[in-house]
Amino acid sequence: MRRRNQVPGCIFINHGRYWWRVTLPGEKKLKARPLIPDGGAFATDDPGVAEQVARDMYARAVFAAGATEASRRPRTWSKRLASAASRLPRLSRRHWTRRRKRPSRSGRSASG
């Protein structure tokens, strides 16, 4: 079972430095990236720092991909809502009508 805080992809050592091979959200291809900490010039040689840098990179990529998804979401949501609203009268008519095309008595009392 995968740990919750584990990042996707594969962290590997290349010439004594840690790299991360992953397809980040919003990308199509697998790519190897050096795990360079903030303020550093080279990839780290510490496994704990490498995992933290990978976690930060993944969080930034998810946030960036989420921002582009969120900008598209209202348009598709409004289209779905308009489609459902246009079908509602037809669906309710079909539900509340019997074969004889009269409203059913399910909503009324048996005596009236």
ZAFISE-952695 format. One line per 2 residues: number of its first residue (from 0); their letters; for each residue x, y, z of C-alpha. Coordinates in pm, whole numbers, plus 50000, padded with zeros to 5 digits. Layout:
ZAFISE-952695
NUM> a> X:Y:Z; ...
This chain:
ZAFISE-952695
0> mr> 50000:50000:50000; 50124:50345:49911
2> rr> 50202:50599:50182; 49984:50907:50172
4> nq> 50276:51150:50168; 50471:50963:49902
6> vp> 50504:51142:49570; 50422:50976:49236
8> gc> 50694:50878:48996; 51042:50753:49070
10> if> 51317:50928:49267; 51658:50803:49157
12> in> 52026:50887:49197; 52218:51019:48898
14> hg> 52593:51079:48959; 52536:51109:49335
16> ry> 52246:51357:49305; 51873:51292:49334
18> ww> 51645:51324:49033; 51273:51263:48992
20> rv> 51115:51091:48690; 50745:51180:48674
22> tl> 50460:51303:48459; 50320:51603:48644
24> pg> 49953:51705:48618; 49896:51905:48300
26> ek> 50183:51733:48114; 50175:51453:47859
28> kl> 50525:51305:47875; 50741:51143:48139
30> ka> 51032:51371:48228; 51337:51348:48458
32> rp> 51388:51654:48678; 51676:51739:48910
34> li> 51561:51788:49269; 51716:52127:49337
36> pd> 51620:52281:49673; 51520:52649:49689
38> gg> 51831:52865:49678; 52049:52577:49559
40> af> 52243:52550:49237; 52262:52172:49209
42> at> 52040:51873:49280; 52049:51757:49642
44> dd> 52241:51456:49768; 52018:51409:50076
46> pg> 51720:51167:50038; 51500:51351:50290
48> va> 51551:51686:50119; 51495:51522:49781
50> eq> 51155:51387:49885; 51053:51723:50032
52> va> 51157:51908:49713; 50962:51654:49505
54> rd> 50656:51703:49729; 50679:52081:49685
56> my> 50719:52052:49307; 50419:51820:49288
58> ar> 50206:52054:49500; 50293:52348:49273
60> av> 50207:52143:48963; 49873:52029:49109
62> fa> 49788:52387:49203; 49877:52514:48855
64> ag> 49677:52237:48685; 49386:52299:48921
66> at> 49386:52668:48835; 49354:52590:48464
68> ea> 49080:52333:48537; 48892:52580:48755
70> sr> 48896:52838:48478; 48726:52584:48248
72> rp> 48483:52441:48502; 48214:52715:48518
74> rt> 48156:52703:48144; 48096:52328:48135
76> ws> 47895:52342:48457; 47663:52608:48316
78> kr> 47616:52404:47999; 47524:52096:48202
80> la> 47287:52297:48418; 47117:52451:48114
82> sa> 47079:52108:47956; 46926:51961:48270
84> as> 46691:52258:48310; 46570:52221:47951
86> rl> 46495:51850:48005; 46319:51894:48339
88> pr> 45963:51964:48212; 45973:51663:47980
90> ls> 46109:51432:48250; 45860:51546:48512
92> rr> 45572:51514:48263; 45679:51158:48183
94> hw> 45712:51072:48551; 45379:51213:48663
96> tr> 45168:51093:48366; 45013:50753:48313
98> rr> 44969:50573:47984; 44631:50747:47935
100> kr> 44815:51082:47933; 44643:51199:48251
102> ps> 44824:51296:48569; 44862:51000:48802
104> rs> 44698:50993:49143; 45022:50916:49329
106> gr> 45048:51271:49455; 44684:51292:49569
108> sa> 44499:51115:49849; 44299:50800:49774
110> sg> 43967:50959:49869; 43998:51272:49659
